[in-house]
Amino acid sequence: MTKLLTLAATLLFATTALAQNNNNVYKLRTTVENVYGVQEIENGNYTDGIRKLNAQLARTTVMTKQAPLHTNLCVAHIATGNLDAAQNHCAKAVDQSGNKSISLNNLAVLNCLENKATLCVENFERSVAANKLNRFSSNNLTLANTRLQISKN
């Protein structure tokens, strides 16, 4: 079961119209795999979700089985503001998942939140290239490109 999570990102510029627009949030995504702890993350119960995902990760040695756990931990840590832990899990999710669109999208959101605008856009572009039907990554890319252009002005 997949659920889309939205995260209000701090705007890098002061524009009232955009600040009030519902399209000014980057969207995170949990995995399509229904792994232990993902429902808690999707329901906003991050502490329990992180605990369950870490417990499952400690018992899992196969990288392909670890990838969805890292993806969901990436989302949870971004949502709780623990960006250092998020960086670790987001990077591992991308490495272990074969650069899946969802993992790249979440890494791009993290880069946006860390004010790494160019890297943010690049990762959204990679996410869209990995899955051209990925609407949330396409929307995130449009938002990131707009913010990048405004920051250059």
Number of C-alpha atoms within 10 A of each C-alpha: 11 13 15 12 17 12 16 13 14 13 14 14 11 9 9 8 8 12 14 9 9 8 14 20 19 24 20 27 22 26 20 12 13 13 16 16 23 31 19 18 24 20 11 15 14 21 14 15 22 23 14 20 24 17 14 17 20 10 10 13 10 10 15 14 16 20 24 27 30 26 28 31 30 31 31 30 23 24 20 12 13 12 19 13 14 25 18 15 25 30 18 22 29 22 16 20 20 13 17 19 25 27 32 29 32 32 31 31 31 28 21 24 21 11 13 14 20 14 16 26 25 17 23 29 21 19 26 24 15 16 14 13 11 15 11 19 30 19 18 25 25 16 16 24 18 12 18 18 10 11 11 6 5
